[in-house]
């Protein structure tokens, strides 16, 4: 099979422009059109619908695209094993991450990554709603959960402890809980999918159940949860990485610091098990592990005050 034809198809499917894809690969419009037609003839299907106004993926092209991408990834990885990766990796890397984490910890690092690896374009899909890695054809994703999906592989980035916190103003107006039983009389900010979990102080275990709390607002975005908590809307559960800055500057206070939430959450960098770990994916993964400041794994000492 024509590897350059595959590269052309994958790039044209991304750009929805055969001429632009060919230009990126050093092909003139006529050559690119002929190269793609030859690949379609070999496969016996039309991969891209062409009209005078636009290019679109055919049903067969959409089905074939992940396999074409995987063939090129396998080739790239094989060449790397043979030492043929002396040149800087190039191309687009699709990365999914929670928006609240990315805004605070990943996006500020992008200039440094781009300076180090100018040939790599990052296609960032940032949302606190989880993406399906396989259906979305992602190369890499950040997940905060136990790695139980057998279709995924990953590397542990850091622990992801969760704490209860509130603003000093809220506590001044409503009082500071002295124990878990006091939480039921407070305003509580919750995640839409928040499930019950245990809290322990080393001697006693207490069950925190959102259904038994007075939930005044329900969120699906961590940054909004943090902003509402700082504004004094109530007590919330937050990842330490989300509120460490506010705990240090005093705009948030840890509630019941002697009690620990048994959450067992861990931040993972994950990728589909079926995917070859390409040089560009490995570069970005190694970059994040090396440059992310994981000092959030424990609440700042001032948080218990």
Beta strands, then each sheet from edge to edge (+ up, - down):
strand 1: 48-50
strand 2: 55-57
strand 3: 91-97
strand 4: 120-126
strand 5: 140-144
strand 6: 152-159
strand 7: 162-166
strand 8: 187-191
strand 9: 197-200
strand 10: 205-208
strand 11: 214-219
strand 12: 235-239
strand 13: 253-255
strand 14: 260-261
strand 15: 266-272
sheet 1: 1+ 2-
sheet 2: 4+ 3+ 5+ 15- 6+
sheet 3: 11+ 8+ 12+ 7- 13+
sheet 4: 10+ 9- 14+
end
